[in-house]
Amino acid sequence: MLSSSSLIWIGALLLGLKASLTRASDFQHHAYEEMVRALFAVQSDCPYITRIYSIGHSIEGRHLYVLEFSDNPGIHEALEPEFKYVGNMHGNEVLGRELLIYLAQFLCEEYRAGNERITHLIHDTRIHILPSMNPDGYEVAASQGPEFNGYLVGRGNSKEVDLNRNFPDLNALMYYYEKHNGQNHHLPLPDNWELQVEPETLAVIKWMQNYNFVLSANLHGGAVVANYPFDRSREPRIRGKTTYSASPDDKIFRKLAKTYSYAHSWMHKGWNCGDYFDEGITNGASWYSLSKGMQDFNYLHTNCFEITLELSCDKFPPASALASEWLANREALVSYMEQVHHGIKGMVYDENNNPISNAVISVAGINHDITSGTDGDYFRLLLPGTYTVKASALGYQSFTSTVTVGPAEAVQLHFYLKVQPKRTNLHVKFYPNKKGASTAKIPPTNLGPR
């Protein structure tokens, strides 16, 4: 039987990877300080394509560090999509944390070795990796170790709050809007929402608001399946019964989930951890209904499409299993990132070629819009096909175009919007007041309830 290290080398040959890979003996769990050292080591080895920044702190004061990969770190380049991976949201689900550390090391090593695939990915994508959203919970789980870790010990943050039940509940609002023809994207947050979430959740929400992410995955453990929106059921909960809760982008979400599942060594086979998921994917609500989760929040409050990746039966696998788990997930992690380059993308300009931010991009037949970013660029994930796409912005005339999307890289579709013609001036009538002077009176133009 081949050892883990032998399997890694065979996998490297099959994939044409040029860099020397980490030895199996080097695969280990990283406590917080070790994780930080590993991230800064990557930044030191690849200083021209990486940047480390913190999006905030945990309750106990640990930084939530993000490692960015880009040919221009720290800068959003127009028409270059933003991608993110988030690991260790549940502190005791640790495989995602380790895989993201290994992924960072791998991207750096392969870039330095001249791997064309990885070089192309880094040059054309801005990649953000958050290995641990819940470093406090990890330390609690790690104190027990892999052998004795309980199913829930360390799952929440230091206040034992489950961070994946801690985001503002936008599903209920979305389902209400569906019935009343309301807004279908960028749903508003409730009043005082910042006081209702944990510091880690707050940091991640602010992060989402500050970067125009297009695609994301959230790495968990306890099962082996790619889970996609919606997580919350539209129907009332009935014990023992679940219902499929499709998003407007159900087809593309299924494609994204299958991309990971089939690139994974065994996820797509379906039978894992005593459960069966056809093709290794599941609609969240069809599995079990979940409220206030991060996956659906991404889709309903931002432009980002996110799926949840359950990657191991064992929430805290022993260090001896990490090398084989890395080999099983490596191609899937890279293939999933490449999906950010499908669909359509483009710029929204005014007549003077000035970019228009916050323009709404609508696709006929899909009841979910996205918006252009600060630089006027937009990204819309779509399956191959022909689509009618409309761009609109406040103060401008909307414009509609037809585009055919292929299976390769995103098709560029730019919009040039004309300024909305000014309305005809209102007729002003003058009425004498009691003192004989004339007073202007403008007829009301809006008698609505507000």
ABEGO torsion letter per residue (X at the ends): XBBAAAAAAAAAAAAGBABBBBBAAABBBBBAAAAAAAAAAAAAABAAABBBBBAEBBAAGBBBBBBBBBABBGBBBBGBBBBBBBBGABAABAAAAAAAAAAAAAAAAAAAAGBAAAAAAAAABBBBBBABABAAAAAAAAAAEAAABBAABGABBAAGBBAAAABBBAAAAAAAAAAAGBBABGBBBBBGAAAABBAAAAAAAAAAAABBBABBBBBBBGBBBBBBOBABBABBBBBGBBBBBBBAAAAAAAAAAAAAAAABAAAAAGBBGGBBBBGGBBBAAAABBBBGBAAAAAAAABABBBBBBBABABABBBAAAAAAAAAAAAAAAAAAAAAAABEBBEBBBBAAGBBBBGBBBBBBGBBBBBBBBAAGBBBBBBBBEBBBBBBBBBGBBBBBBBBBBBABBBBBBBBBBBBBBBBBBBBBBBBBBAAGBBBBBBBBABABAX
